[in-house]
Amino acid sequence: MVFAILFLHSLYYRGEGAVNSNAKHLAKVIDTTLREGEQSPGLHFDVELKREILKGLVELGVDEIELGIAVRENGSLKELAEYVHAVYPGQNFSLWCRCLQEDIDFGTSLKPDCLALSIPASDLHLQKKLGRDRKWAVERLRESVCRTLESGVSRVAVGLEDASRADPDFILELAHAARESGAFRLRLADTVGIATPAMIGGMLAGVQEVGIELGVHCHNDFGMATANTITAFEKGALWGDVTILGLGERTGNSRLEEVLSYLVLQRGSERYDLQEMVQLCRNLSRKLKREIVPCQPIIGEEIFSCETGMHLQGLLADPATYEPFNPERVGARRSLLIGAQTGRHAIASVFDRLGLVRPSAQMLKELTNLVRRVARQRQSFLNDHEVVALFSCHFTKQS
């Protein structure tokens, strides 16, 4: 029994097994890079780049791709929708759409798998942006869902804009209106990124009774978009919005690379190709000239680099001691750095890797101090051969 518990515990921390046997079936992602991501200040995606993004998203296994905003002024949208129908006929795609008759008519003409209608939920947005009230919102929502279904689109989703600043009772009223009108999904938007995981859980709990598929759209203004999306899955949401590199207005949205990796490596999902995902992120980073910092979760070049002596000792004994998952799962490499914080065990391992006889305990102690001093002076790391050369030089002089 003890062995079984320890084995399951090790699987949990390695991310090699699903913690919840049903977890892999309880989360789906909507990538909205082509809609929300393109709203990043200063960005514009030409048709060629949109096709590249589409190809990458399809190949990594995204559940639904939001192609853009259903307005006739969106010149490339019709072409892009036709391209998806022709090249990726099995891929679900959706369009974001205001609850306006002309937008709905245009959106349905493109034959999306889902038309995602959006309506403000907060009094702030209704009154200040539209000059409308709650009664208008409920009536317009019902009319818009019915019109979309009558136009031949079989799946209609409803998104509640600024839900995190809306009256919970009014959110519930809108949720019932959406379901009664025939919508299959309700998406709650944290439009200005103020929600915490606890708030997300409360918002979802408030509409669980409605019996409609739930989703979230989280912004990253306080750095919690990914955490809020993962929390939403844990609290009963089936859908979560993401964008590649977290692109989006202001500080962006939930990062595709973080959400998908968590679902695969910690919750056991088998739907997504992480190798393809990392490549897509890095390619788009180069095209858009958006730097990926070395320590960026999942896709940074140095996320498996370690210098600290105590941690290096653990990694040398068993990488699982200080790694949440195997680097190869995301196309990364482990890098054990020899520098100002390195300890004797790591220095000794240099000689082991090169097939050399380990120095004595006293020599290792002196060499470790020397390595640390040189690394501090150089403000950089030493490679294995530099460590051996330093050893040879130092102890040759002594003799």
N, C-alpha and C positions, 0 to 999 in steps of 0.2 A: 504493500500500500504506500509506504514512504517513497519507494522508488518511483511509483506511478505519479505521485504528486510532484516530485522533483522533476520528472520528465516533462510533465505538462507545464510546469513553471518555466523550464528552459525553453520550451516551444514558444511560450508567450513572449519572453524577452528577446528571443531571436527573431520573432516575427515569422517563423516558418509554419505556423499553424493558426487556424482561426480560433479566436478566443470563444466566440459564439458560433456554434455549428450552423446557425441560420444566418450569420452576419453577412456572408457573401451574397445573399439574395436581397438584402435590405437596404441597398444604397445604389443610386444611379446618378450619373452626372450629366448636366447640360453644359456644354461648352458655349460660351457667349463671346468668345474673342472677336468674332466677325461683327458683332453688334456692340457690345459694351467695350471690348478692348480697343476698337477703332475710335472710341470717343476719348481716348487718352490725348491730352493736349499735344498738338504738333505731329500727330501720326496720321498717315493716310495709307490705306492698303490698296494697291492697284489690283486689277483682275488676276494677273499672274500670281501675285503673292497670295491672294485669297484662295486660289486653286491649290497652291502649295500647302497652305494651312489646312484646307479641307482634306487633302490627301493624308497628311500626317494624323489628323484627328480620326479619320476613318480607320487607318491602319493600327492606331493604338487602341481602338475599341470604344471610343466615346459613345454613350448611349443616345444622346440627342445633340444635334448641332443647331444653334440658333444663327441663321444666316444673316440677319440684319433687321432693319426697321421697315415695316410695310408702308412706305409712302412712295408715290409715283416719282418724286424727285430723286429717289435713290436709284440713280441711273443703272448701276451694274447689277441690281438685285434680280431683275427678271432673267438676265443672262446667267447669273449664278444659280438660280433655281432650276433653270433648264439644264444646266451642266450637271447638277446633282442628280436630277431625274435620269439623265442619259448615262452617266458614268458610274454612279453609286446608287442604283435603284433600291437596294436593301437598306440604305442608311436613313434613319429617322432625322428629319430636319424640321425646324420650326421657324416662325417669323414673329417678332415682337410687334404688337399692333395697338394703337390707341383705340379707344371706343368711339371712333368716328366712322360714319357710314362710308365715306369715300375711301378711307384706309382699309376698312374691312373688305370692301368690294375688290380693291386692288390686291390685298393679301390673299384672299380666297382664290383669285384668278391664277395665282402661282402654284396652286395645288400643294400646299405644305402638308406634312403629316399632322402638324399641330399649328393652330394659330393661337398665340399667347396674347390675350387681351390684357391691357393694363389700365387700371383705374386708381386714382388717388384714394387713400384711406384716411389720411390725417385731415383734420379741419384746417390746418395750416395750408396744406396744398390745395384743398378744395376751395377755400375762401380766397386766399391770397393769389394763387396761380390761375384759378379758373373762374372765381367769382360765383361758385356754386355751393350747394348745401348737401347734406347727407341724403335727403330724399332723392335729389337728382341723381346722385351716384348710384343708389340702389336701382332706380328705374333704368338708368342708362346701361348699367351692367346687365340686367336681365334682357333688355332689348338687343344688346350687342351679342350676347351669347346665342340667343335665338336666331338672329340674322346670320351669324357665322355657320351655325348648324344647317340652316335652311339653304345655305349656299353650297353645301356639299362637302365641307370639311368635317370629318367625323370626330376629330379630337380637338376640343377647345379647352385651353387653360386660362386661368384668370390670375393675374398678378396684382397684388395690392401694394401700390407705391407708398413709401414712407410708413409702412406698417408699424415700425418700431416706435413711432411717435403718435400712433393713433389710439383712440379709445378702444380697449379690448371688447367692449360690448358691441361696438360698431363693426369691428373686424368680424365678430361672430355673425352679425346680421348679413354682412357682405358674403361671408362664406356660405351661409345657408342659401342666399340668393343665387350664388354661382352654381352650387350643386343642384338646386331645384330647377335651374334653367338648362342644365345638361352638361356643365363643365366637368371634366374628369380630374382636374388638378387645380390646387390653390397654391400660389407662390407668394410667400411673405417676404417683402423687401425691406432690408435695413438700409435705406437709401442714403443716409448720411453717416453710416458706420458707427453708430453710438451704442449698439447693443452689446451686451456681455453674454457669455454662454448661459448664465442663469436667466437672463431676459429672453433669450431664444427659446429655452426650455419652457418658460411661462407662456410665451406667445403660442407655441405649438400645443401646449396642454389646453389652452383656451379654445381651440378649434378641433380637437380630436373627435369630439362627439358628432361632428358634421358628417363623417363618413366619406371624405373626399381625399384623394392622394395629396400629400403635402410636400411642399418644396420651399427652399429659402434662396434668397439672393443677397449675399453679404458683401458690404463694402469694408475697406480696411483702414478707415480713418484713425482708429486707435490700435491698429495692429492685431485685431482679433478676428479677421475675416475667416481664415482657415479654421481657427478654433471654434468659431460659431457654426461653421458648416458641419464640422465633425460632430459637434454637440447636437446639431439638428438631427443628424442620422441616428444618434444614440437616443434621442427623444421621440423618435417615431416618424421623422420625415423620410420620404422615399427618394426625393430629388434634391440635389444641391447644384447651384450654379458655380462655374469656375471659368477662369480665363488663363491662357498661356502666360507665364511670367507674372500673373496677377495684374495684367494690364487693365486699365479702366480709368474713369474719371477720378480726379484728385489723387488719392493714394492707391487707387485700384481696388481689386476684388479678390476673392478667394483664389489662391494659386492652384492651377490644375495639377502641377507637379507635386505639390504637398498633399492635396486631397487624394489624388489617385494612389500615390505611394502609400499613404496611410491605409487606404482600403485594401491594397494588395498585401503589404508587408505586416500589417497588424490585425487586419480583419479577415484575411484569407480570401479576398476576391480573386478570381481567376480570369476576369474579363479583360484586363488592361495590360498592354505590352509596355513595360516600364522602359525597356531599352529604346523603343521607338519614341516614347514620350520625352526622354532626355535629349535625344537627337533633335526632335522637333523644337524643344525649348532653346537649345543652343543655336540651331539654324536661324530661328526667328530673332534671337538676340543679336546675331551678326547682321542680319538684314536691316534691323531697326536701329542698330548701333545703341542697343540697351545693354549696358555692362552687367554681367553676372558676377557678383562679388565672390571671392574665393571661398568664403564660408557660407554661401547661400544654401539653405537646406536642400537636399536631394541632388541639385544640379551644380553646386559649387565644385571647383577643381580641388579644393583642399579640405573637404569635409571629413576625410579619413586620415588626415595628418595628425600626428601626435608627437609631442616633445617631452612632456612632463614625465619625470622619472618613475613615479609611482604608477602612473597609467601605462607607461611603456612596459613595466614589469608585468602588469596584468594582461596586456595585449599579447605579449610574448608567450605567456602561459596558456591563454585562451582568448581569442579576439572578442568573444561574446561578453567579456567582462566590461569592456568600455565601448562596444559598438552595438547599436540597436538593430542592425541587420547586416548581412553580408554585403560588402562593397560591390561585388560583381552583379548583384541584383539590379543596380542602377548604372552599370558600366563604369564604376569608379575603381580606384586602386588604393590599397592601404599604403601609407607612407609614414614610416617610423623615423622621425627626425632626430638627429644628433645635434644638440645645441646647449644653450645656457641653463636649461632645466633638466638635462639628461642625467640619469643615475648610473650606477655601476653595472647593473644588470644589462642595461641597453648597450653600454660600451662593450661588455663581454660578448654580447650577441653579434657585434660587428666581426669579431674574430671567428666566431662560429660560422657565420654566413660565408666568410672568405676561406674557410677550411684551414685556419691558422690555430696554433696552440694558444689557449687563453693565457694572458699574463697572470702573475701571482696576485693575491689579494691586495698586497701593498702597492704593487705596480698599478693595479686597477684604480685604487684610491687616488694615487697621484695623477694618473692619466685622466680620470674623471674631472678633477679640479682644473687640470690644464685645458681640457676640452671646453669646459664652461668658461674659463677666462678668455680663451681665443674666440669663442662664439660671441661673447659679450663685446669684445673689441671690434670684431668684424660686423656685428649686428646681422649675422646670418648663420646658417647651419653648416655643418661639415658633412661630407659624404664619407662612406666607409673607408675609402682609400686615403682620404685626408687624415682620418683618425689613426690609421695604421702608420702613416708617414710621420705623424706627430709623435706617436709612441716610439718609433725607431729613432727619430732625431733626439728626443728627450733622453732616452735611456742609453743611447750611444754616447752622448756627451757625458753622462754620469759615470760611465765605465771608463 
